[in-house]
Structures are given as structure tokens and as C-alpha cells.
Amino acid sequence: MSGTALTTAGRTARPRAAAGTDSARLRWSRRLQHGGWFVAPFLVLYALFVVLPVVRGLYLSFTDANISGDHTGFVGLANYREALRDPLVWDSLWHSTQFTLCVVPLIVLVALLMALVAHHTVHLKWLWRLCFFAPFLLPSAVVGNLWWWLFQPTNGMVNHVLGLDTPWLTQKSTAMLAVVVATLWWTVGFSFLLYLAALQNIPQHLYEAAELDGANALKRMLYITVPNLRSITGLVVALQVLASLQVFDQAVVMYQFGPGPEESTRTFVQYTLEQGFTTYRVGYASAISFVLFVIVAAVAFARVWLLKSREEATR
């Protein structure tokens, strides 16, 4: 092709590219014009109740503000340095981590078993699903008070059924276990629904082909069900880790707004609120809360990174 032809082709390509760009901008403008009004109320509320409080909290974390807001002075990173040296911060973080390490595997295992039962049950499927999911609809205050009564050493149902006289809520060795059991019963229904939906999406012909090849139920479970649930299991683990690190409601209600026996159930969120609303150190409480924010964000980004790495590896 001659130089004249190349020049002519380049001149015609540039207007086409410009026209394509203008067309894309026009389509985007029309979408924004029609859909923007529907999104605007949400964006306004999100900015008022999420973005602005986060920005305000970040500013307060660099000050010595108290709950009244008087005599606020800039202290730089002093609150963060104090948080890193505060032993109660590390103790409460360990309690939240301990709770997470206990409750997340249990939720994954129990939710999967519940989903398998509900999926393979022939009769009264709706009743199984209702019974498994119903506790998730209860408020945290109801759950906390309910299990506070169930774990009573004298007239509690747990000791009555098990034939024990264990003071679950008043001794350090069982205090966190009581919170784990209550949380498992309360929140497993959500993960159960995720697993149930994933089980229903597994092609049935895979099980039929495996059965024709002589695979028993255990092998079908290990080589068909579990691999097809890998992605939903990763989602359940990520969601439960993020939620468990922020545990607060049920633990506080079960222990009557206290830190538990020998402060064994004081979680990170509870300690943050104590600093803000008991000692009135709003600036220090804001700094602690952003420490938790960094931890939760790191877990979320790790989940996204692992998911992308797995997708790239399977290509």
C-alpha cells in the first residue's frame, strides 16, 4: 500500500474513532440523565449516613475530642500510637479473633450439612427451610436474652438437657463458647440459603453419570458436590470473617453490657464503644475504630486478590 493510501486511511479512521467516542459519550449521558434521578436519593443518603460519618471519624481520630466536642485539639498520630501500646486493645482484638476462628468453621460446616438435608429431603422441604432460616430473622437483643436464659446454671435448658451444672456465663473457660453457640444458632441460616442455592445449580447429569460409573454417595459428594461449592464456600467464609470480627450485639446482651468473666468476652467493637461512651474519649475511640477498619479492609482485599488469582489460574 502506498503512502498516500495510508494517509487517507488514517484520516478516515480518526473521524470514525471520534464519532465512536462521541456516540459512547452520548449513550452514557442519556443513561445518566434517565437513571441518575433514580440513583440520586440513595447517593444522598449514602453520603449523609456513611461517607460523611467516616470522614468525620477520620478527622476526630487525629484529635483529643471528647463526647461534648469542647476543646478539641489536633494531636496527630498520638491516638494511634496509644492504641498500639494499649494492652486492652490487643486483648479485645484477640477475643474477636478467637471468636472468629471458632465460629466461622462451624458455620461453614453446619450450613453445608443443613443445605444437604434440605436439598435431598423429599417431603416437607418448605418446613426444613423455614426452621433452618427462621432464627436469622430474630433481632440481636432477642437472641442475646434467649441464650442468656438457656445458659443459666440452675434453670437453664442447656444444663437440663445435657445433665450438667456448668456455669456457662460466669466462668472464663466457657464464656466465649456460649457466645459462639448463640451466634451459630442465630446466623447459620443465611449461609444455609447460600449453600442451598448453590446445590440447586449443580447439574443433575453429573450425579447421574457418576452413579452409572459406580460412584457411591461419598464419592459423589467429594468429587462433584464439594468442587462445585468451592466458590460459594469462599464467599461464605469471607462474609462470616468480616461479620465475626465486628461481633458485638449478642455478646453484650448475654453478659448484661459487661465484658464477661475476667473480661474474657470484651470484643474490639465493645472496647471501642467503651472508650467513646464510658470514658468519653471520642478521638481515641475513632482511632481504634479505624484500626479495625484497616483490618477488615485487609481481609476484604485479600479475598478479592485470592479470587482473581484463582480465576487467572483456571484460564
Contacts in CASP RR format, 6 or more apart in sequence:
PFRMAT RR
TARGET T0000
AUTHOR 0000-0000-0000
METHOD contacts of the structure
MODEL  1
MSGTALTTAGRTARPRAAAGTDSARLRWSRRLQHGGWFVAPFLVLYALFV
VLPVVRGLYLSFTDANISGDHTGFVGLANYREALRDPLVWDSLWHSTQFT
LCVVPLIVLVALLMALVAHHTVHLKWLWRLCFFAPFLLPSAVVGNLWWWL
FQPTNGMVNHVLGLDTPWLTQKSTAMLAVVVATLWWTVGFSFLLYLAALQ
NIPQHLYEAAELDGANALKRMLYITVPNLRSITGLVVALQVLASLQVFDQ
AVVMYQFGPGPEESTRTFVQYTLEQGFTTYRVGYASAISFVLFVIVAAVA
FARVWLLKSREEATR
57 286 0 8 1.000
57 289 0 8 1.000
57 290 0 8 1.000
58 286 0 8 1.000
58 290 0 8 1.000
60 72 0 8 1.000
60 282 0 8 1.000
60 283 0 8 1.000
60 286 0 8 1.000
61 79 0 8 1.000
61 80 0 8 1.000
61 283 0 8 1.000
61 286 0 8 1.000
61 287 0 8 1.000
61 289 0 8 1.000
61 290 0 8 1.000
62 74 0 8 1.000
62 75 0 8 1.000
62 76 0 8 1.000
62 77 0 8 1.000
62 79 0 8 1.000
62 287 0 8 1.000
63 72 0 8 1.000
63 73 0 8 1.000
63 74 0 8 1.000
63 75 0 8 1.000
63 76 0 8 1.000
63 283 0 8 1.000
64 71 0 8 1.000
64 72 0 8 1.000
64 73 0 8 1.000
64 75 0 8 1.000
64 78 0 8 1.000
64 79 0 8 1.000
64 281 0 8 1.000
64 283 0 8 1.000
64 284 0 8 1.000
65 72 0 8 1.000
65 73 0 8 1.000
65 282 0 8 1.000
65 283 0 8 1.000
65 286 0 8 1.000
66 72 0 8 1.000
66 280 0 8 1.000
66 281 0 8 1.000
66 282 0 8 1.000
66 283 0 8 1.000
67 276 0 8 1.000
67 277 0 8 1.000
67 280 0 8 1.000
67 282 0 8 1.000
68 280 0 8 1.000
69 282 0 8 1.000
79 283 0 8 1.000
79 284 0 8 1.000
79 286 0 8 1.000
79 287 0 8 1.000
80 287 0 8 1.000
80 291 0 8 1.000
82 284 0 8 1.000
82 287 0 8 1.000
83 89 0 8 1.000
83 284 0 8 1.000
83 287 0 8 1.000
83 288 0 8 1.000
83 291 0 8 1.000
88 266 0 8 1.000
88 271 0 8 1.000
89 268 0 8 1.000
89 271 0 8 1.000
89 288 0 8 1.000
89 291 0 8 1.000
91 263 0 8 1.000
91 266 0 8 1.000
92 266 0 8 1.000
92 267 0 8 1.000
92 268 0 8 1.000
92 270 0 8 1.000
92 271 0 8 1.000
93 268 0 8 1.000
93 295 0 8 1.000
95 176 0 8 1.000
95 264 0 8 1.000
95 265 0 8 1.000
95 266 0 8 1.000
95 267 0 8 1.000
95 268 0 8 1.000
96 244 0 8 1.000
96 245 0 8 1.000
96 246 0 8 1.000
96 247 0 8 1.000
96 267 0 8 1.000
96 268 0 8 1.000
96 269 0 8 1.000
97 245 0 8 1.000
98 176 0 8 1.000
99 176 0 8 1.000
99 179 0 8 1.000
99 180 0 8 1.000
99 183 0 8 1.000
99 244 0 8 1.000
99 247 0 8 1.000
99 251 0 8 1.000
99 267 0 8 1.000
100 240 0 8 1.000
100 241 0 8 1.000
100 244 0 8 1.000
100 245 0 8 1.000
100 247 0 8 1.000
102 176 0 8 1.000
102 177 0 8 1.000
102 180 0 8 1.000
103 180 0 8 1.000
103 183 0 8 1.000
103 184 0 8 1.000
103 240 0 8 1.000
103 244 0 8 1.000
104 237 0 8 1.000
104 240 0 8 1.000
104 241 0 8 1.000
104 244 0 8 1.000
106 180 0 8 1.000
106 184 0 8 1.000
107 184 0 8 1.000
107 187 0 8 1.000
107 188 0 8 1.000
107 191 0 8 1.000
107 236 0 8 1.000
107 240 0 8 1.000
108 191 0 8 1.000
108 233 0 8 1.000
108 236 0 8 1.000
108 237 0 8 1.000
108 240 0 8 1.000
110 184 0 8 1.000
110 188 0 8 1.000
111 188 0 8 1.000
111 189 0 8 1.000
111 191 0 8 1.000
111 192 0 8 1.000
111 194 0 8 1.000
111 195 0 8 1.000
111 236 0 8 1.000
112 195 0 8 1.000
112 229 0 8 1.000
112 233 0 8 1.000
114 132 0 8 1.000
114 188 0 8 1.000
114 189 0 8 1.000
114 192 0 8 1.000
114 195 0 8 1.000
115 192 0 8 1.000
115 195 0 8 1.000
115 196 0 8 1.000
115 198 0 8 1.000
115 199 0 8 1.000
116 199 0 8 1.000
116 225 0 8 1.000
117 128 0 8 1.000
118 125 0 8 1.000
118 128 0 8 1.000
118 129 0 8 1.000
118 132 0 8 1.000
118 192 0 8 1.000
118 196 0 8 1.000
119 196 0 8 1.000
119 199 0 8 1.000
119 200 0 8 1.000
121 128 0 8 1.000
129 196 0 8 1.000
132 188 0 8 1.000
132 189 0 8 1.000
132 192 0 8 1.000
133 189 0 8 1.000
133 190 0 8 1.000
133 192 0 8 1.000
133 193 0 8 1.000
135 143 0 8 1.000
135 185 0 8 1.000
135 186 0 8 1.000
135 188 0 8 1.000
135 189 0 8 1.000
136 186 0 8 1.000
136 187 0 8 1.000
136 188 0 8 1.000
136 189 0 8 1.000
136 190 0 8 1.000
138 146 0 8 1.000
138 186 0 8 1.000
140 186 0 8 1.000
140 249 0 8 1.000
140 250 0 8 1.000
140 253 0 8 1.000
141 249 0 8 1.000
141 253 0 8 1.000
143 182 0 8 1.000
143 185 0 8 1.000
143 186 0 8 1.000
143 250 0 8 1.000
143 253 0 8 1.000
144 182 0 8 1.000
144 249 0 8 1.000
144 250 0 8 1.000
144 253 0 8 1.000
144 254 0 8 1.000
145 253 0 8 1.000
146 182 0 8 1.000
147 178 0 8 1.000
147 181 0 8 1.000
147 182 0 8 1.000
147 185 0 8 1.000
147 250 0 8 1.000
147 254 0 8 1.000
148 169 0 8 1.000
148 253 0 8 1.000
148 254 0 8 1.000
148 256 0 8 1.000
149 156 0 8 1.000
149 157 0 8 1.000
150 156 0 8 1.000
150 157 0 8 1.000
150 158 0 8 1.000
151 158 0 8 1.000
151 159 0 8 1.000
151 168 0 8 1.000
151 169 0 8 1.000
151 178 0 8 1.000
151 254 0 8 1.000
152 159 0 8 1.000
152 169 0 8 1.000
153 159 0 8 1.000
153 165 0 8 1.000
153 166 0 8 1.000
153 167 0 8 1.000
153 168 0 8 1.000
153 169 0 8 1.000
153 170 0 8 1.000
154 165 0 8 1.000
158 164 0 8 1.000
158 168 0 8 1.000
159 165 0 8 1.000
159 166 0 8 1.000
159 168 0 8 1.000
166 174 0 8 1.000
167 174 0 8 1.000
168 174 0 8 1.000
168 175 0 8 1.000
168 177 0 8 1.000
168 178 0 8 1.000
169 175 0 8 1.000
169 178 0 8 1.000
169 254 0 8 1.000
169 255 0 8 1.000
169 260 0 8 1.000
169 261 0 8 1.000
170 261 0 8 1.000
171 261 0 8 1.000
172 261 0 8 1.000
172 262 0 8 1.000
172 264 0 8 1.000
175 255 0 8 1.000
175 260 0 8 1.000
175 261 0 8 1.000
175 264 0 8 1.000
175 265 0 8 1.000
176 264 0 8 1.000
176 265 0 8 1.000
178 254 0 8 1.000
179 247 0 8 1.000
179 250 0 8 1.000
179 251 0 8 1.000
179 254 0 8 1.000
179 265 0 8 1.000
182 250 0 8 1.000
182 254 0 8 1.000
183 244 0 8 1.000
183 247 0 8 1.000
183 250 0 8 1.000
186 250 0 8 1.000
187 240 0 8 1.000
187 243 0 8 1.000
191 236 0 8 1.000
191 239 0 8 1.000
191 240 0 8 1.000
194 232 0 8 1.000
194 235 0 8 1.000
194 236 0 8 1.000
195 229 0 8 1.000
195 232 0 8 1.000
195 236 0 8 1.000
197 232 0 8 1.000
198 228 0 8 1.000
198 229 0 8 1.000
198 231 0 8 1.000
198 232 0 8 1.000
199 225 0 8 1.000
199 229 0 8 1.000
202 224 0 8 1.000
202 225 0 8 1.000
202 228 0 8 1.000
206 224 0 8 1.000
206 228 0 8 1.000
207 220 0 8 1.000
207 224 0 8 1.000
210 219 0 8 1.000
210 220 0 8 1.000
210 223 0 8 1.000
210 224 0 8 1.000
211 220 0 8 1.000
215 223 0 8 1.000
234 303 0 8 1.000
238 299 0 8 1.000
238 300 0 8 1.000
238 303 0 8 1.000
241 299 0 8 1.000
242 296 0 8 1.000
242 299 0 8 1.000
242 300 0 8 1.000
245 268 0 8 1.000
245 292 0 8 1.000
245 295 0 8 1.000
245 296 0 8 1.000
245 299 0 8 1.000
246 268 0 8 1.000
246 269 0 8 1.000
246 292 0 8 1.000
246 296 0 8 1.000
247 267 0 8 1.000
247 269 0 8 1.000
248 267 0 8 1.000
248 269 0 8 1.000
248 270 0 8 1.000
248 273 0 8 1.000
251 265 0 8 1.000
251 267 0 8 1.000
251 270 0 8 1.000
252 258 0 8 1.000
252 270 0 8 1.000
254 265 0 8 1.000
255 265 0 8 1.000
258 266 0 8 1.000
258 270 0 8 1.000
259 265 0 8 1.000
259 266 0 8 1.000
259 270 0 8 1.000
260 266 0 8 1.000
266 274 0 8 1.000
268 288 0 8 1.000
268 292 0 8 1.000
269 292 0 8 1.000
271 288 0 8 1.000
272 285 0 8 1.000
272 288 0 8 1.000
272 289 0 8 1.000
272 292 0 8 1.000
273 285 0 8 1.000
275 281 0 8 1.000
275 284 0 8 1.000
275 285 0 8 1.000
275 288 0 8 1.000
276 282 0 8 1.000
276 283 0 8 1.000
276 284 0 8 1.000
276 285 0 8 1.000
END
